[in-house]
Amino acid sequence: MKKTLKYASVLAAALVVSSCTKDFEEINTNNNAPSNEQAAPDYLLTNAIESLTDRVHEIFLGHEMGSGWVQHMAKVQYTDEDRYQFRPGTVNTTWNSFYAASGMDVVTIYKLGEKLQHDNYKGVALVLKAYIISVLTDLHGDIPYEEAFKGDVVDGGILSPTYNTQEEVYRDIIAKLKEANTLLSADGKEIGGDLLFGNDIDMWKKFANSLRLRLLLRMSDRDPGFVTTEMTEIVSTPATYPIFESHDALYEADDEVYADNTPDDMAYLKYLGSAPNNNPIHENRKTRDDHRVSENFIDLLKDLGDYRIMAFALPAGTGQFVGLPNGLTSAKAAAFNGGGLKNTSKIGAYFSAAEAPGMLMSFAELQFILAEAAKRNFIPGGDAAAESYYIQGFVASYNQFREPLQEEFDAHAGSSYGGLAIPADYTVDAEIFGHLTENAIVIYDPAKALEQIATQKYVAMFDQGLQAWFEWRRVDFPVLTPAQDGLNGGKIPVRVPYPLDEQSKNPSNYAAAVQHNGADNLNTRVWWDVD
């Protein structure tokens, strides 16, 4: 999808702390300052999308915690997060950003949709709210939900909201996504300010149902019967519940696979590549050089014979692809391989570019969701369907990174790059075809299918640190070794503690959540994480 949209400047939304008395409210009202509900929904939508995407791809949360803990990336300097010593300030900022900024924006968009009798804005707001809330609950478990976003006196003046259980949250946001599908209609009123899909309502319907499938699979170990009913409804009635589609016509001829290279449906923000609208990794790289590709991830790609490594990483100073072990002390990381800063692989240029996309959900991820669902009999088709979805997911991931990968193939044709031999005139299509016809590790095997699906999904979700970490927690595959010098008792974190502000500003509800959820630490599993 080509997006030719401009970012709009909007006031940052804040939770309104209101007085209990009418007089005090009137005295403290600035009639010259627009409130959220006086703002146009298109401006709020622009702000909500940008704020959400910036936050999930933010360096500390998305990359040092998400990508680091799932071992896509590692830190070569200031290695605290890589050793599981997270920054409480990051959690406070994330909580406040989701509740008071993007979250409050989408709540206001929904209210404006009601006021304007605009169902499409209401539907879009429900989709984005479901995404925001799903990230919050997957980070923490039980969270404020039903009483959240109600700090204004007109909404009840609730400044100390109670927590809902993760099960309650999941069931409700899944229901809200179903409601969004009903509200959204291409025949309805037009929307504006949409940085994801260029105001295409059909794409919002696809996103709603694709996201619903993601969340259903995530809770599948808790209620497989419910998940089977819901997933089957979606895949069996595509006219009612459309999902992301591929527009890349693949066909075989002369023992090769060819593609027309039309981008698949995806939900992502394409950064403009000019300040202040740059990808967060690019902004960080302007002044920092702390991150490397994980040794675990590099070694996995080498074991798979996967040339996507050429898009994901840069050769180290040694000329080879060399990953950095996760969780070293800063001193050990600096000394690794004769000099960690120079002799380990940085993240690929595609991902650190100013205009690099901020992915929220890809077509490849959806195909791997469907592959697992078919293999586990949540949807019809069994192994035949699972294999088909698996292949489509594999191909979609290569297509997602086709441009930077083909550029590397062309630049190093007939030579070696990073220790890999690149045949003359090598193409991405040839790479795909070779794996699917000759690579026994990749070719679908019913006996190993769930591990294969999990592995390829793990690879495809590189640079989507939070979602990759959430998925790894659910499936516990691929097998990861905890940080070498970790500070969490030899365990990889499976949860993020609540922000310190909650302990001081909402103590009774915080205490009740901890009593139900379990110890407020890195090791307490959330509701859907049963193993």
N, C-alpha and C positions, 0 to 999 in steps of 0.2 A: 504494500500500500504506500502510495506516495502521498505525503502530507505536506501541504503548502499553507500552513497556518501560522499565525503570529501569536506569541504569548501576549496576553493582556495584563496590564498592571491592575491589581485589585488590592483592597485593604485586606490585611490578614485578619481572619475571623478569630474572635476570642470568645470564650465562655463569658456570659454576662452574669456578673454577680450583682444581684438586685436587692434593693431595700425591701423591708417588710411593710413600709408605710408609703402611701401614695404621695404625700408631701415630699418625702426624702427623694423619691424617684423623680418627681418633677423638678426639684431643685438641681439634681445632678444630671439632668438631660441636656445634652448639647444638641440643639435643634439644627445646627449647621453641619453636624457630622453624620454621614449616612450610616444607618444600621445595616446588618446583613440583609434583613428583609426588605430594605429599601433598594438594595442592589439588584441589578438585572441578573437573572439566572445564568446567562451565558458567561458573564464575567466570573461568577462563582464557580461554574463548571471548569473553566480554564484553570483557575487557581487550585481547585480540588485535585484535578488530574496531575498538575505539575507538583503540588505538595506531596501527594501520595507517592508518585514515582520517585521523586527526589529522596523521600524517606526510606523506601525499601531498597534503594541503591546507594544510600548514604554509606560513607566509608566505614565508620565504626560498626554500624548495625548490619548492613548488607554484606560487607566484605570481610571485615576483621572477625566478626562474630559468625555470621551466616556462612560465607565462603570459607573462612578459616576453620570453623568447627566441623564443616563437612569435608574439609581437606581438598578443596579445589585450589585454595591459595594458602600461603604461609607468610609469616612476617620475618624479615631479615634484620629489622631494627625495631626497638621499642616493642618487644614481643609479648607484652602483658596479655592482650586478648588471645593470642595464639596459645598461651599457657593457661587459659580459662580464668584469668583475672580481669573481669570486665569492668567497665567504667559505669558507676551508678548514674553519672550525669547523662550518659547515652540513653539509659532506660527512661529517665525523667523526660528527656527531650522527645523521645519517640512517643511516649504516652501522651504528652501534651500536644504533640503535633497531630496525632491521629484523632484525639478527642476534640481539641480546641481549634484546629486548623482545617484539615481536609474533612474530618468527620463532621464538624459543625457546618462546613460549607454544604455538604450533601444533604444534611438534615434541613437546612434552609432552602436548598433547591427543591426539595420535596414539598415543603410548605408553600413555596411560591407556585409550584405546579398545581397544588390544590386551589390556591387563590386565583390563578389564571386559567383554571380548568384545562391544564396542559398535561395530559397523561404521559407524554413522552419524557418530559422532564422528571415526572414522578418515577417512571421506570428506570431511567438512567441513574437517578439518585439512589434507588434501591440496589442497583447493581454495584455501584461504587461503595455504598455503605456496607454491603455484604463483604466486599473485598477487604475493606479497612478493618472491619470487625473480625474477619477470619484471621488476619495477620495478628491482631492483638490477642485473640484467644489462643492461637497456636504458639505464640510466644509465652504466655503466662498461665493459661488454663482458665479458671473462673475469672470473669471480669465484670465491671459495671456495664449493663446493657439496657435493660428496660427503663431504668431511671437515669441513664446517661443522657447528656445533651439537654437537660432540663433545668439548667441553672437560672434561666430567666424567670421572673415572677409570673409571666403569662403562661409558662410551662410548668409551674409548680414550685419554682425556687428551690429545687433540690440541689444542694451543694455537697451533700455527703451521700452519694448514691449507693444502694445496695449492690451486691454482686450476684450475677446469675451463674449457674453452673455451666460448664462448657457444653454439656449435653443440651441444655436449654438453649444456649446461644446457637449451636449448630443447627438444631431442628428449626429454629425460627429463621435464621438467615437463608437456609435452604428453601423454606416456604416463601420467603420474601423474593427470592430469585424466580420462583415459579410465578409469583404475582407480577414481577417485573415483565416476564415474558408475555403475560396477558395485556399489560398496560401498553407495551411498546408496539407501535404500528407505523409502518411506512406511509400509511394513508392519513396519519394524524398530523398535528401541527409540527412545523420544523423546529429544531433546536439550534443553538449556536454555541460557540466557544469550545467545541469538542476537539481536543488535541489528539485523541486516540484514533477516531474513525472518520474525521471530517464530516460530522453531523449525519452519518449514515445509520439510520435506525435499525435496518436489517442486521448490521454488524453488532449493534448493541444487543439484539435478541440472541445472536449467536454467542456473544460473550456471556450473557446471562446463563445460558444453558450449558456452555462449556465449563464455566466456573462452578455451576451446580454439580456437574459430574466430578470435578476435582474434589469438592467438599464431601460428596457422597462416598467416594473411594476412601477418603481420609478417615471416615468414621465407620468403614465397612467391617472392621473387626469387632465393633460394638453391637451393630444391629444389621447383620447381613440380609435378613428378610426385608426390612425397610429399604435397604440399598438396592436390592434386586428389583423390587417393585418400581422404585423411582427411576433407576437407570433404564430399565426395560421400557418404561413409558417414553423416555426421551429418545432412545435409539429406534424405537418402533414407530414413532410418529414424527418424522423429521419435518413434515410440513407445519406441524404445530410447534415443535420444539427444535428449531434449526440449531446446528452447532457449527463450529469452525470447519471450513472446507479447504481442500487443496485445489489450487487452480493451475497446478503444474502437471501437464499431461505427459505421463511417462509411457514409453513404449520401447519394445526391444526390437532390434534389427542388427543383423550381422554380428551377433554375439556381443552387442553393446547395449547399454541403456541410454536413451536420449530423453531430454526434457526441454519443455519450452521456457522454463525458468520464470514463469509468472509467480510472484510471491504468494505464499499461502496466507490464509486468514490468520492473524495474530493480534494480540492486544499489546501495543507498545507505544511509548512516547519517543518520537524521533527528535532528539535535541537539535537545536538550530546551529550549534557550533560557534556561537558568538556570545560573549558574556552579556547578561548573567545566565543565559540559557545553554549552559554546557553540561555534558554528562559529568556526574559527581566524581568519577574516577579521574577524568581529565583534569578537573579542578584540583584534585589532590596531587596529581603528578606534577603540577606546576612548581610546587615547593617541597614535595616529599618523594622519597624513593624507598619506601618501607616494605613493599609487597613483592612477593615472588609466586610463581606457580608451585603448588605443592609437589613434593617428591612422590607422594602416593598417586596423584593424578597423572603426572608424567609417566610413571612406571606402568600404570594401567593402560594408558594410550599406547605405549610401546608394546606391551603384552598383546594388545588387540591388533597391532599393526595398523593403527588408526592415524591417517595422515591429517586428521583435523587438528592434530598437535601443532601443525604449522600455522593455523589460525589462532589457536589458543595461547601459544607461547612464542617467545623469541629465543633463538639459540643463546646460550651463555657465552661468556668471554672465552671459554674453551673451544667454542665452535659447535658444541653438542647441546642437545636439550637436556638440561640438568635441573631437576626439581629440588626444592629445599624441604628438609624434614620439618614437620609441624612441631611447634612447641619447644623450640630450643631457647635457652637463655640468649640474651642479646650477644654475649661474648661468644658463645658457641656458634650462633648463626653467622657472626662476622667472620669467624675462622673457618667455616665449613667450605670444603673443597678448595682450600688454599685462598679463600677470600670470598665470603658469601655475597657481598654486594656485586662483585664482578662476575663470579663464576657460577651463578645460578640464573635460571631463566625468568625473565620478566614476562608479565602478561602481554599477549599479542597486541599489536598496534591497533587492530580493529576495535578492541574493547576499551582502549584508553584514548581514543579519538574524541575530540570535543563534541562531535555529532553522533557518537555511538548511541544506539537505541537503548532505552530503558524498558526492558521486557517485563510485562505483567503476566502474560500467558501466551505460550506459543502453540502452533498447530502440532509440532512434534510432541509436546507434553500431552496434548489431548489424545493423540494416537496411542501413546504408551498407557494412558489411563484406560482407554478402551481395550487395549491388548490384555492388560491385567484383568479387567472386568470380564472379558470373554473367557480367559483361562480359568478364572475362579467361578464361572457360571453365574455371574451377576447379570449378564446380558446373553442373548442367544448366540449360538455359532460354534462354541467349543474351540478346539485347537485350530480349526480352519480359519475362523474369524480372528482368533488371537494372532496367528501368524500373519494374516493380512494387515492387521493394525500395526503389528510390530514392524513389518517391512516399511509401511508408510511412515511410521515414526522415525525410523532410521534414515530413510530418504529425505524426510522433511528437515531433519537436523542438518544434514549435509547441505540441503538447499538454503537453509537459513544462513549458513556461513559460506555459501558458494563463492561470492565475489572475492573476499579476501583470500580464500583458499586457492581459487583459480589463479589469482594474481601471483601467488607464491609458486604454483606449479609452472607458470609461464616464465617467471623470473629465473628459475633454477632448473629449467628443462635440460635433461641430459647430463645433470651434474648431481652433486650431493649438497644437501641443506640440513644442517643440524644433525648430521650423521645418517640422514635418510637418502637413499638413492631415488632420484626423480627421473622417471623415463622421459625420453623426448616426446613432445606432443601429448603429455599426460593431461587428462581431464578429470573433473570431479565426477562425471558420469562413469568413466572407467573405474575410478576408485570405488564408487558405490557398487557397481556390477561385480567387481572382483570380490568384495566382501560378501555379497549376498549369494555368490555362486561357488566361491572357493575357500572362504575362511570358516573353518569348522567352529571356531569360537563364536562367530556371529550368526551363522546359519541357524534358523529356528530349530530347536530340539525340544519336543514336548516334555521330556523328562527334566530339562533344565530351564524351561521357559520363564518361570517367574524370576529366576536369577538373571537371565539374559535381558528380560524387560527392565528389571531394576537397574542393571548395569548401564544399558543404553540410555535410559532416562536420566541417570546420574550424569553421564557424559553430556547429554543434550542440554542439561540445565546449568552448564557452566556459565558463570556470571549472573546467575539468579540465586544468590547465596541463601536467602531466607527460605525460599520454596524448596531448594535442594536439601537444605538441612531439615526442614519439616518432613520431607519425604523419606530421608534417610532414617529419621527417628521412627517412622511408621514401619518401614520394611526391614530395618537393620541390615541393609545390604547396599553396596558392597561392604565387606568386612573392613573396618578401619581400626587402626592402632591408636590409642590415646596419645596425647602430646608427650614427647620424651621427658620434658621437664615440667610437666603439668602441675597445676596447683589445685586439683580437684579430686584428689584421692585416686588417681589412675582411671578416671572415668571421663568420657566425652560428655559435655553438657547436653541435657535433653529438655531444658526449660530455662527461661530467663526470669529471675526474681522480680517481684513488683517494685515499682519506683519507691524511693525513700519518702517522697512526698505523701504517698498514700498512708504510710505508717503514721505520719504526723498530722495530716489533714483529714483523714477518713479512718481513724483508728479502729472503731468498733466494727465497721464493715470489713476492713482489712483483716482483722482478727478472725471474723467469721469465715472469710474466704480461706484463710490459711488452715483453719480447723477442718474445713471440708476438703480443700484441695490437697493438703499435705504440706510438709515443711517448705518454707519459702526459700528454696535454694536451687542450684543448678541441676539437681539429680531427681527431683520429684516429677514423675511422668504425668502428662496431662491425660484427660479422660480417654481420648481416642488411642493413646499409645499404650497398648495392653501388654506388650512383651518387653 
